[in-house]
Amino acid sequence: MKYIFEVRIRDGYRAEDYAEAWVRASQRIQRAPGARGTELHRKIDDPHTLIAIAHWDSKASRDAMEARQDPVVKEIIRAAAPCCEIHLIGEFEEPEWVVMPPFGA
């Protein structure tokens, strides 16, 4: 499953300010059972908008990690809060439909 959220960087901060905290928190979160990696993307033509995608084996795996409340992760997120606003886009199942370019194209 995918856990996807948008990050809006506040005036006076840079995406790199948030990304540093995101990497530190993600490195700890990725130790949880079922964690499959994270991605942070910057929106084209808008350096203050990012999208984060966390990959998990299942919603249950992510929910279990969240229920454990790692105090270090909690502190990293608290310290980064002034630089951004975070909006959950949603939790998504693995794709049901995938169209790939033809082989060799």
All heavy atoms as an XYZ file, in Angstrom:
848
protein
N       0.841     -1.183      0.000
C       0.000      0.000      0.000
C       0.877      1.233      0.000
O       2.056      1.164      0.293
C      -0.985     -0.013      1.166
C      -0.420      0.102      2.576
S      -0.105      1.759      3.214
C      -1.680      2.460      3.451
N       0.276      2.334     -0.354
C       0.988      3.612     -0.392
C       0.299      4.588      0.565
O      -0.918      4.693      0.591
C       0.943      4.227     -1.792
C       1.334      3.297     -2.919
C       2.795      3.319     -3.178
C       3.161      2.553     -4.417
N       3.290      1.135     -4.260
N       1.116      5.277      1.350
C       0.640      6.342      2.233
C       1.195      7.621      1.623
O       2.414      7.797      1.542
C       1.179      6.109      3.643
C       0.692      7.094      4.662
C      -0.539      6.920      5.290
C       1.464      8.183      5.038
C      -0.990      7.814      6.250
C       1.030      9.082      5.988
C      -0.199      8.896      6.596
O      -0.633      9.776      7.539
N       0.313      8.518      1.157
C       0.744      9.671      0.373
C       0.290     10.961      1.043
O      -0.874     11.097      1.435
C       0.173      9.597     -1.063
C       0.607      8.270     -1.725
C       0.616     10.800     -1.888
C      -0.025      7.999     -3.068
N       1.236     11.898      1.182
C       0.873     13.192      1.745
C       1.616     14.308      1.037
O       2.675     14.113      0.460
C       1.097     13.251      3.261
C       2.490     12.941      3.724
C       3.414     13.943      3.977
C       2.881     11.628      3.955
C       4.691     13.661      4.431
C       4.151     11.327      4.416
C       5.060     12.347      4.654
N       0.987     15.495      1.062
C       1.561     16.695      0.466
C       2.173     17.543      1.570
O       1.601     17.664      2.660
C       0.490     17.496     -0.257
C       1.035     18.758     -0.917
C      -0.052     19.590     -1.553
O      -0.866     20.175     -0.808
O      -0.090     19.642     -2.790
N       3.315     18.131      1.279
C       4.002     19.013      2.213
C       4.121     20.385      1.566
O       4.645     20.502      0.463
C       5.417     18.465      2.547
C       6.131     19.393      3.514
C       5.341     17.045      3.084
N       3.586     21.400      2.235
C       3.723     22.787      1.760
C       4.738     23.475      2.669
O       4.516     23.583      3.885
C       2.388     23.526      1.833
C       1.331     23.009      0.874
C       1.507     23.469     -0.531
N       1.612     24.918     -0.590
C       2.282     25.569     -1.530
N       2.917     24.926     -2.472
N       2.337     26.876     -1.514
N       5.827     23.929      2.081
C       6.885     24.606      2.831
C       6.449     26.049      3.083
O       6.030     26.750      2.161
C       8.220     24.564      2.060
C       8.606     23.113      1.725
C       9.317     25.275      2.839
C       8.781     22.209      2.909
N       6.560     26.485      4.316
C       6.155     27.842      4.683
C       7.203     28.862      4.245
O       8.381     28.541      4.088
C       5.944     27.933      6.193
C       4.744     27.153      6.668
C       4.441     27.452      8.115
N       3.179     26.844      8.489
C       3.059     25.875      9.379
N       4.114     25.388     10.008
N       1.876     25.383      9.656
N       6.756     30.097      4.090
C       7.656     31.199      3.738
C       8.795     31.273      4.752
O       8.581     31.083      5.959
C       6.908     32.529      3.714
C       5.942     32.624      2.542
O       6.099     31.863      1.569
O       5.021     33.469      2.607
N       9.981     31.524      4.237
C      11.157     31.632      5.093
C      11.889     30.313      5.281
O      12.936     30.270      5.922
N      11.337     29.234      4.732
C      11.971     27.915      4.815
C      12.194     27.376      3.408
O      11.641     27.887      2.442
C      11.087     26.934      5.604
C      10.946     27.294      7.055
C       9.861     28.060      7.493
C      11.875     26.868      7.995
C       9.716     28.396      8.834
C      11.726     27.199      9.334
C      10.655     27.956      9.741
O      10.515     28.280     11.057
N      13.003     26.350      3.318
C      13.281     25.692      2.037
C      12.896     24.222      2.133
O      12.837     23.662      3.231
C      14.776     25.774      1.710
C      15.331     27.174      1.636
C      16.862     27.209      1.561
N      17.456     26.426      2.640
C      18.337     25.422      2.458
N      18.766     25.108      1.274
N      18.809     24.764      3.494
N      12.673     23.599      0.998
C      12.358     22.166      0.977
C      13.452     21.368      1.665
O      13.177     20.374      2.343
C      12.167     21.693     -0.460
N      14.685     21.813      1.522
C      15.806     21.098      2.134
C      15.709     21.094      3.662
O      16.169     20.154      4.311
C      17.138     21.720      1.693
C      17.462     21.481      0.228
C      16.700     22.367     -0.753
O      15.980     23.301     -0.331
O      16.797     22.096     -1.970
N      15.095     22.142      4.240
C      14.895     22.191      5.684
C      14.002     21.033      6.131
O      14.267     20.379      7.134
C      14.267     23.516      6.115
C      15.141     24.718      5.788
O      16.375     24.605      5.891
O      14.580     25.769      5.425
N      12.924     20.814      5.388
C      12.024     19.705      5.711
C      12.664     18.368      5.353
O      12.568     17.399      6.120
C      10.685     19.859      4.976
C       9.814     18.644      5.172
C       9.144     18.447      6.376
C       9.698     17.675      4.182
C       8.368     17.318      6.574
C       8.929     16.545      4.377
C       8.264     16.365      5.571
O       7.511     15.246      5.768
N      13.307     18.287      4.195
C      13.863     17.017      3.718
C      14.863     16.426      4.700
O      14.915     15.209      4.881
C      14.498     17.199      2.340
N      15.647     17.262      5.349
C      16.626     16.758      6.314
C      15.911     16.011      7.441
O      16.293     14.901      7.819
C      17.458     17.929      6.859
C      18.594     17.523      7.776
C      18.162     17.369      9.224
O      17.253     18.077      9.670
O      18.741     16.501      9.912
N      14.839     16.580      7.956
C      14.069     15.923      9.014
C      13.352     14.688      8.476
O      13.289     13.650      9.144
C      13.059     16.902      9.609
N      12.820     14.801      7.266
C      12.103     13.676      6.649
C      13.018     12.475      6.494
O      12.623     11.351      6.808
C      11.540     14.138      5.301
C      10.856     13.070      4.525
C       9.579     12.617      4.683
C      11.426     12.301      3.467
N       9.311     11.620      3.783
C      10.436     11.412      3.026
C      12.670     12.290      2.852
C      10.658     10.510      1.995
C      12.896     11.401      1.827
C      11.885     10.522      1.404
N      14.262     12.697      6.060
C      15.211     11.589      5.903
C      15.495     10.943      7.262
O      15.460      9.717      7.394
C      16.529     12.063      5.231
C      17.622     11.015      5.340
C      16.276     12.415      3.767
N      15.757     11.758      8.278
C      16.058     11.200      9.608
C      14.881     10.391     10.158
O      15.062      9.291     10.671
C      16.442     12.314     10.583
C      17.819     12.878     10.299
C      18.328     13.821     11.387
N      17.447     14.969     11.585
C      16.853     15.269     12.743
N      17.046     14.554     13.819
N      16.073     16.331     12.833
N      13.676     10.927     10.032
C      12.497     10.199     10.516
C      12.269      8.932      9.692
O      12.005      7.853     10.243
C      11.262     11.098     10.475
N      12.390      9.047      8.379
C      12.167      7.891      7.503
C      13.164      6.767      7.773
O      12.798      5.589      7.730
C      12.240      8.303      6.035
O      11.136      9.100      5.698
N      14.412      7.115      8.048
C      15.410      6.077      8.330
C      14.996      5.244      9.540
O      15.204      4.045      9.564
C      16.786      6.699      8.536
C      17.398      7.190      7.249
C      18.665      7.993      7.447
O      18.884      8.616      8.485
N      19.510      7.999      6.437
N      14.403      5.863     10.530
C      13.925      5.127     11.707
C      12.642      4.357     11.386
O      12.496      3.203     11.762
C      13.706      6.068     12.875
C      15.017      6.640     13.409
C      14.814      7.393     14.687
N      14.385      6.549     15.797
C      15.207      5.927     16.652
N      16.505      6.024     16.512
N      14.704      5.225     17.645
N      11.717      5.008     10.698
C      10.443      4.367     10.366
C      10.677      3.128      9.504
O       9.984      2.118      9.647
C       9.504      5.375      9.671
C       9.068      6.446     10.673
C       8.303      4.683      9.047
C       8.383      7.655     10.047
N      11.664      3.191      8.623
C      11.920      2.072      7.714
C      12.434      0.816      8.420
O      12.542     -0.241      7.813
C      12.869      2.495      6.594
C      12.244      3.453      5.609
C      10.953      2.899      5.032
O      10.946      1.869      4.380
N       9.841      3.576      5.283
N      12.721      0.909      9.696
C      13.096     -0.277     10.476
C      11.877     -1.098     10.876
O      12.006     -2.231     11.334
C      13.849      0.152     11.732
C      15.146      0.868     11.441
C      15.784      1.336     12.721
N      16.928      2.193     12.442
C      17.453      3.028     13.302
N      16.963      3.135     14.528
N      18.488      3.770     12.968
N      10.682     -0.534     10.724
C       9.453     -1.209     11.129
C       9.130     -2.365     10.189
O       9.379     -2.272      8.979
C       8.293     -0.215     11.143
N       8.574     -3.435     10.729
C       8.147     -4.548      9.862
C       7.142     -4.062      8.829
O       6.227     -3.293      9.146
C       7.485     -5.524     10.841
C       8.050     -5.187     12.178
C       8.322     -3.702     12.146
N       7.340     -4.460      7.597
C       6.427     -4.098      6.518
C       6.776     -2.824      5.783
O       6.166     -2.516      4.759
N       7.750     -2.064      6.272
C       8.164     -0.840      5.586
C       8.891     -1.196      4.304
O       9.728     -2.102      4.280
C       9.052     -0.004      6.495
N       8.592     -0.494      3.219
C       9.152     -0.796      1.898
C       9.829      0.398      1.237
O      10.105      0.360      0.044
C       8.038     -1.293      0.981
C       7.426     -2.586      1.403
C       8.018     -3.634      0.583
N       7.503     -4.930      0.955
C       8.102     -6.018      0.594
N       9.190     -5.957     -0.137
N       7.618     -7.170      0.940
N      10.068      1.480      1.987
C      10.759      2.627      1.412
C       9.871      3.853      1.323
O       8.650      3.772      1.428
N      10.541      4.990      1.151
C       9.838      6.256      1.021
C      10.445      7.065     -0.114
O      11.600      6.847     -0.494
C       9.930      7.088      2.325
O      11.303      7.341      2.607
C       9.285      6.372      3.489
N       9.658      7.986     -0.636
C      10.100      8.891     -1.697
C       9.610     10.285     -1.356
O       8.504     10.437     -0.843
C       9.494      8.500     -3.047
C       9.766      7.094     -3.491
C       8.932      6.714     -4.712
O       8.420      7.628     -5.415
O       8.767      5.515     -4.943
N      10.419     11.282     -1.682
C      10.009     12.671     -1.521
C      10.237     13.364     -2.854
O      11.352     13.376     -3.372
C      10.821     13.347     -0.406
C      10.378     14.743      0.008
C       8.958     14.719      0.573
C      11.347     15.307      1.042
N       9.175     13.911     -3.428
C       9.232     14.548     -4.745
C       8.930     16.038     -4.613
O       8.023     16.423     -3.876
C       8.182     13.943     -5.686
C       8.324     12.477     -5.894
N       8.937     11.954     -7.003
C       7.936     11.424     -5.127
C       8.908     10.624     -6.921
N       8.306     10.292     -5.796
N       9.662     16.847     -5.359
C       9.401     18.286     -5.407
C       8.528     18.564     -6.631
O       8.775     18.042     -7.717
C      10.714     19.053     -5.534
C      10.560     20.551     -5.348
C      11.857     21.309     -5.618
N      13.039     20.691     -5.076
C      13.780     21.190     -4.091
N      13.438     22.342     -3.545
N      14.853     20.582     -3.687
N       7.519     19.401     -6.461
C       6.628     19.744     -7.563
C       7.377     20.610     -8.575
O       8.072     21.552     -8.202
C       5.400     20.491     -7.037
C       4.343     20.731     -8.087
C       3.093     21.330     -7.467
C       2.017     21.508     -8.505
N       0.813     22.111     -7.912
N       7.212     20.306     -9.841
C       7.828     21.088    -10.907
C       7.268     22.504    -10.856
O       6.059     22.710    -10.718
C       7.562     20.440    -12.282
C       8.253     19.077    -12.358
C       8.019     21.352    -13.423
C       7.895     18.249    -13.586
N       8.137     23.475    -10.928
C       7.782     24.903    -10.928
C       7.201     25.415     -9.602
O       6.646     26.507     -9.562
C       6.815     25.243    -12.072
C       7.443     25.025    -13.438
O       8.679     25.186    -13.557
O       6.709     24.685    -14.373
N       7.305     24.622     -8.531
C       6.850     25.087     -7.218
C       7.739     24.457     -6.147
O       7.426     23.394     -5.618
C       5.387     24.716     -6.977
C       4.875     25.238     -5.643
O       5.659     25.844     -4.868
O       3.682     25.034     -5.364
N       8.858     25.105     -5.839
C       9.810     24.519     -4.896
C       9.292     24.424     -3.462
O       9.939     23.837     -2.615
C      11.015     25.458     -4.976
C      10.458     26.765     -5.437
C       9.292     26.415     -6.327
N       8.099     24.968     -3.209
C       7.525     24.912     -1.865
C       6.479     23.815     -1.697
O       5.836     23.726     -0.653
C       6.931     26.269     -1.490
C       7.988     27.298     -1.273
N       8.354     28.212     -2.234
C       8.781     27.533     -0.212
C       9.324     28.968     -1.769
N       9.602     28.580     -0.543
N       6.291     22.995     -2.724
C       5.335     21.891     -2.628
C       6.057     20.582     -2.885
O       6.739     20.421     -3.892
C       4.182     22.062     -3.637
O       3.509     23.291     -3.352
C       3.190     20.920     -3.541
N       5.886     19.660     -1.944
C       6.490     18.333     -2.039
C       5.385     17.293     -1.908
O       4.327     17.566     -1.333
C       7.495     18.112     -0.907
C       8.532     19.200     -0.674
C       9.308     18.932      0.607
C       9.468     19.285     -1.863
N       5.647     16.116     -2.429
C       4.750     14.993     -2.191
C       5.605     13.847     -1.664
O       6.694     13.585     -2.179
C       3.947     14.598     -3.441
C       2.863     13.594     -3.080
C       4.839     14.058     -4.528
C       1.836     13.394     -4.172
N       5.121     13.228     -0.604
C       5.829     12.106      0.010
C       5.004     10.839     -0.201
O       3.775     10.863     -0.055
C       6.046     12.349      1.495
N       5.692      9.771     -0.552
C       5.042      8.482     -0.769
C       5.786      7.447      0.065
O       6.985      7.228     -0.125
C       5.072      8.079     -2.256
C       4.441      9.173     -3.112
C       4.376      6.730     -2.452
C       4.649      8.986     -4.610
N       5.071      6.849      1.007
C       5.637      5.779      1.824
C       5.029      4.461      1.351
O       3.813      4.351      1.190
C       5.320      6.011      3.299
N       5.881      3.490      1.116
C       5.458      2.178      0.625
C       5.447      1.183      1.795
O       6.427      1.120      2.554
C       6.423      1.675     -0.452
C       6.583      2.635     -1.595
N       5.834      2.552     -2.736
C       7.396      3.703     -1.752
C       6.188      3.524     -3.563
N       7.128      4.242     -2.986
N       4.361      0.436      1.917
C       4.190     -0.529      2.993
C       3.643     -1.843      2.447
O       2.928     -1.841      1.454
C       3.223      0.019      4.045
C       3.805      1.150      4.809
C       3.777      2.475      4.468
C       4.564      1.070      6.000
N       4.460      3.210      5.392
C       4.951      2.377      6.350
C       4.944      0.011      6.828
C       5.709      2.645      7.487
C       5.684      0.286      7.965
C       6.066      1.587      8.286
N       3.951     -2.935      3.148
C       3.369     -4.236      2.785
C       1.848     -4.194      2.865
O       1.162     -4.788      2.045
C       3.863     -5.347      3.719
C       5.263     -5.814      3.391
O       5.766     -5.535      2.282
O       5.863     -6.475      4.261
N       1.343     -3.496      3.902
C      -0.100     -3.453      4.120
C      -0.453     -2.268      5.012
O       0.417     -1.702      5.689
C      -0.568     -4.745      4.808
O      -0.007     -4.824      6.114
N      -1.726     -1.929      5.030
C      -2.207     -0.893      5.931
C      -1.978     -1.325      7.374
O      -1.607     -0.507      8.227
C      -3.682     -0.599      5.663
C      -4.253      0.477      6.581
C      -5.664      0.835      6.197
C      -6.374      1.756      7.148
N      -5.635      2.480      8.134
N      -2.163     -2.588      7.657
C      -1.954     -3.098      9.020
C      -0.513     -2.877      9.474
O      -0.278     -2.512     10.632
C      -2.327     -4.577      9.092
N       0.451     -3.063      8.582
C       1.860     -2.831      8.924
C       2.085     -1.363      9.273
O       2.750     -1.044     10.260
C       2.781     -3.209      7.766
O       2.735     -4.577      7.506
N       1.540     -0.474      8.464
C       1.716      0.956      8.739
C       1.008      1.356     10.021
O       1.541      2.087     10.846
C       1.207      1.810      7.583
C       1.614      3.245      7.855
C       1.054      4.259      6.916
N       1.566      5.553      7.325
C       1.157      6.212      8.406
N       0.228      5.723      9.201
N       1.687      7.374      8.726
N      -0.200      0.861     10.216
C      -0.939      1.170     11.435
C      -0.195      0.680     12.676
O      -0.165      1.364     13.704
C      -2.336      0.566     11.389
C      -3.256      1.254     10.379
O      -2.898      2.335      9.860
O      -4.337      0.689     10.113
N       0.435     -0.494     12.582
C       1.202     -1.037     13.715
C       2.393     -0.137     14.034
O       2.692      0.131     15.207
C       1.658     -2.456     13.412
N       3.081      0.349     13.016
C       4.209      1.265     13.232
C       3.713      2.531     13.917
O       4.292      3.004     14.885
C       4.873      1.603     11.892
C       6.008      2.629     11.964
S       5.526      4.385     12.089
C       4.581      4.611     10.593
N       2.620      3.069     13.425
C       2.065      4.306     13.974
C       1.650      4.114     15.438
O       1.832      5.009     16.260
C       0.865      4.752     13.135
C       0.386      6.145     13.395
C       1.311      7.223     12.872
O       1.962      7.031     11.836
O       1.377      8.276     13.520
N       1.127      2.955     15.768
C       0.675      2.675     17.137
C       1.840      2.609     18.123
O       1.659      2.867     19.315
C      -0.113      1.369     17.169
N       3.030      2.276     17.640
C       4.200      2.169     18.527
C       4.758      3.524     18.942
O       5.481      3.616     19.924
C       5.301      1.335     17.863
C       5.009     -0.146     17.901
C       6.199     -0.964     17.487
N       6.468     -0.901     16.062
C       5.842     -1.612     15.141
N       4.895     -2.445     15.480
N       6.155     -1.498     13.872
N       4.492      4.584     18.184
C       4.906      5.947     18.543
C       6.372      6.055     18.978
O       6.666      6.310     20.148
C       4.005      6.472     19.669
C       2.564      6.687     19.272
C       2.322      8.069     18.685
O       2.909      9.028     19.120
N       1.465      8.138     17.691
N       7.291      5.852     18.055
C       8.723      6.014     18.329
C       8.950      7.442     18.833
O       8.684      8.406     18.118
C       9.514      5.754     17.046
C      11.008      5.908     17.197
O      11.469      6.664     18.079
O      11.746      5.283     16.413
N       9.461      7.617     20.056
C       9.633      8.974     20.592
C      10.641      9.812     19.811
O      10.505     11.036     19.750
C      10.096      8.745     22.036
C      10.552      7.334     22.093
C       9.833      6.587     21.013
N      11.636      9.186     19.203
C      12.613      9.935     18.407
C      11.933     10.478     17.151
O      12.105     11.646     16.795
C      13.840      9.068     18.061
C      14.772      9.798     17.101
C      14.579      8.654     19.328
N      11.144      9.647     16.483
C      10.413     10.096     15.290
C       9.435     11.206     15.666
O       9.327     12.224     14.971
C       9.680      8.924     14.604
C       8.745      9.423     13.510
C      10.678      7.929     14.036
N       8.753     11.031     16.763
C       7.801     12.042     17.222
C       8.500     13.388     17.436
O       7.987     14.440     17.048
C       7.136     11.564     18.515
C       5.951     12.358     18.933
C       5.273     11.698     20.123
C       4.058     12.476     20.544
N       3.357     11.836     21.650
N       9.688     13.376     18.012
C      10.441     14.606     18.257
C      10.930     15.233     16.950
O      10.902     16.450     16.773
C      11.609     14.364     19.201
C      12.497     15.561     19.436
C      11.771     16.812     19.932
O      10.686     16.703     20.550
O      12.280     17.935     19.690
N      11.389     14.405     16.010
C      11.831     14.910     14.701
C      10.671     15.622     14.012
O      10.822     16.733     13.486
C      12.384     13.772     13.819
C      13.689     13.222     14.396
C      12.586     14.254     12.377
C      14.150     11.917     13.759
N       9.495     15.007     14.031
C       8.318     15.599     13.390
C       7.907     16.888     14.100
O       7.595     17.891     13.456
C       7.162     14.577     13.352
C       7.525     13.440     12.387
C       5.849     15.243     12.954
C       6.615     12.237     12.451
N       7.931     16.889     15.423
C       7.580     18.087     16.184
C       8.528     19.238     15.848
O       8.110     20.368     15.624
C       7.616     17.803     17.688
C       7.099     18.983     18.519
C       7.630     18.967     19.935
N       9.084     19.069     20.004
C       9.803     20.179     19.790
N       9.219     21.289     19.438
N      11.120     20.168     19.891
N       9.834     18.947     15.774
C      10.825     19.983     15.492
C      10.688     20.533     14.066
O      10.988     21.706     13.821
C      12.229     19.444     15.727
N      10.241     19.709     13.126
C      10.098     20.141     11.734
C       8.778     20.855     11.466
O       8.628     21.526     10.442
C      10.230     18.943     10.799
N       7.830     20.754     12.369
C       6.483     21.294     12.152
C       6.451     22.776     11.786
O       5.636     23.175     10.941
C       5.611     21.019     13.365
N       7.291     23.637     12.365
C       7.199     25.059     12.007
C       7.492     25.367     10.536
O       7.040     26.384     10.027
C       8.248     25.724     12.904
C       8.417     24.794     14.053
C       8.212     23.420     13.476
N       8.222     24.491      9.849
C       8.617     24.803      8.475
C       7.588     24.403      7.428
O       7.752     24.747      6.259
C       9.981     24.195      8.153
S       9.978     22.449      7.743
N       6.520     23.700      7.835
C       5.631     23.191      6.793
C       4.225     22.909      7.302
O       3.972     22.862      8.497
C       6.219     21.915      6.205
S       6.371     20.580      7.416
N       3.342     22.700      6.342
C       1.995     22.184      6.591
C       1.903     20.858      5.861
O       2.306     20.764      4.697
C       0.938     23.130      6.033
C       0.887     24.475      6.706
C      -0.112     25.400      6.024
O      -1.067     24.916      5.396
O       0.094     26.617      6.115
N       1.374     19.851      6.516
C       1.263     18.517      5.921
C      -0.206     18.165      5.772
O      -0.988     18.321      6.710
C       2.002     17.472      6.781
C       3.495     17.804      6.792
C       1.742     16.060      6.259
C       4.332     16.930      7.685
N      -0.570     17.705      4.570
C      -1.946     17.313      4.268
C      -1.941     15.883      3.749
O      -1.313     15.592      2.723
C      -2.557     18.235      3.212
C      -2.516     19.674      3.605
N      -3.428     20.237      4.470
C      -1.656     20.661      3.277
C      -3.126     21.502      4.651
N      -2.049     21.789      3.935
N      -2.627     15.005      4.457
C      -2.745     13.622      4.005
C      -3.565     13.577      2.725
O      -4.670     14.128      2.678
C      -3.405     12.759      5.082
C      -3.661     11.306      4.698
C      -2.339     10.571      4.451
C      -4.464     10.612      5.783
N      -3.012     12.962      1.704
C      -3.769     12.737      0.468
C      -4.570     11.452      0.621
O      -5.729     11.382      0.270
C      -2.832     12.698     -0.755
C      -2.228     14.089     -0.958
C      -3.586     12.232     -2.003
C      -1.157     14.160     -2.013
N      -3.916     10.422      1.175
C      -4.658      9.190      1.427
C      -3.785      7.957      1.460
O      -2.574      8.010      1.270
N      -4.467      6.857      1.722
C      -3.838      5.533      1.733
C      -4.378      4.781      0.523
O      -5.596      4.751      0.307
C      -4.192      4.797      3.023
C      -3.687      5.523      4.260
C      -4.216      4.931      5.550
O      -5.436      4.660      5.628
O      -3.405      4.744      6.467
N      -3.478      4.197     -0.253
C      -3.864      3.582     -1.520
C      -3.346      2.157     -1.605
O      -2.216      1.866     -1.203
C      -3.285      4.389     -2.697
C      -3.838      5.775     -2.797
C      -3.324      6.806     -2.018
C      -4.891      6.052     -3.650
C      -3.837      8.090     -2.093
C      -5.415      7.344     -3.726
C      -4.885      8.357     -2.953
N      -4.182      1.284     -2.156
C      -3.773     -0.086     -2.434
C      -2.757     -0.079     -3.577
O      -2.624      0.918     -4.291
C      -4.984     -0.933     -2.849
C      -5.997     -1.130     -1.754
C      -5.494     -2.009     -0.625
O      -4.539     -2.783     -0.837
O      -6.056     -1.912      0.484
N      -2.070     -1.185     -3.739
C      -1.185     -1.326     -4.893
C      -2.032     -1.167     -6.161
O      -3.236     -1.430     -6.148
C      -0.487     -2.690     -4.878
C       0.572     -2.800     -3.790
C       1.672     -1.750     -3.911
O       2.224     -1.568     -5.007
O       1.971     -1.099     -2.901
N      -1.428     -0.720     -7.266
C      -2.226     -0.439     -8.468
C      -2.946     -1.674     -8.996
O      -2.397     -2.764     -9.013
C      -1.191      0.061     -9.481
C       0.122     -0.338     -8.949
C      -0.004     -0.511     -7.477
N      -4.176     -1.443     -9.397
C      -4.957     -2.508    -10.031
C      -4.703     -2.545    -11.533
O      -4.841     -3.572    -12.159
C      -6.445     -2.288     -9.768
C      -6.808     -2.406     -8.302
C      -8.276     -2.119     -8.071
O      -9.119     -2.782     -8.708
O      -8.568     -1.224     -7.256
N      -4.362     -1.381    -12.077
C      -4.137     -1.284    -13.511
C      -2.809     -0.592    -13.739
O      -2.561      0.485    -13.222
C      -5.236     -0.473    -14.183
C      -6.585     -1.035    -13.917
C      -7.203     -2.051    -14.595
C      -7.491     -0.647    -12.880
N      -8.435     -2.307    -14.056
C      -8.635     -1.459    -12.990
C      -7.454      0.298    -11.864
C      -9.724     -1.354    -12.142
C      -8.535      0.411    -11.016
C      -9.654     -0.403    -11.156
N      -1.965     -1.192    -14.523
C      -0.662     -0.626    -14.856
C      -0.480     -0.754    -16.363
O      -0.701     -1.821    -16.927
C       0.488     -1.368    -14.128
C       1.836     -0.828    -14.555
C       0.316     -1.270    -12.619
N      -0.093      0.327    -17.006
C       0.214      0.296    -18.434
C       1.660      0.736    -18.580
O       2.041      1.835    -18.160
C      -0.706      1.244    -19.230
C      -0.320      1.245    -20.711
C      -2.160      0.847    -19.050
N       2.486     -0.135    -19.133
C       3.897      0.134    -19.324
C       4.170      0.340    -20.812
O       3.446     -0.201    -21.649
C       4.736     -1.031    -18.796
C       4.495     -1.353    -17.324
S       4.977     -0.034    -16.208
C       6.735     -0.148    -16.314
N       5.221      1.118    -21.136
C       5.530      1.273    -22.549
C       5.964     -0.074    -23.132
O       6.444     -0.939    -22.401
C       6.694      2.272    -22.555
C       7.221      2.280    -21.176
C       6.132      1.823    -20.269
N       5.765     -0.245    -24.428
C       6.164     -1.511    -25.050
C       7.663     -1.740    -24.887
O       8.452     -0.803    -24.839
C       5.787     -1.356    -26.521
C       5.262      0.020    -26.679
C       5.229      0.707    -25.362
N       8.038     -2.994    -24.765
C       9.442     -3.367    -24.636
C      10.241     -2.799    -25.806
O       9.848     -2.916    -26.950
C       9.574     -4.900    -24.611
C      10.994     -5.356    -24.456
C      11.615     -5.279    -23.217
C      11.696     -5.830    -25.522
C      12.914     -5.687    -23.061
C      13.014     -6.241    -25.385
C      13.619     -6.176    -24.143
N      11.343     -2.155    -25.482
C      12.212     -1.619    -26.512
C      11.796     -0.246    -27.034
O      12.435      0.297    -27.919
N      10.710      0.307    -26.505
C      10.249      1.602    -26.994
C      11.076      2.720    -26.406
O      11.646      2.674    -25.414
C       8.784      1.810    -26.667
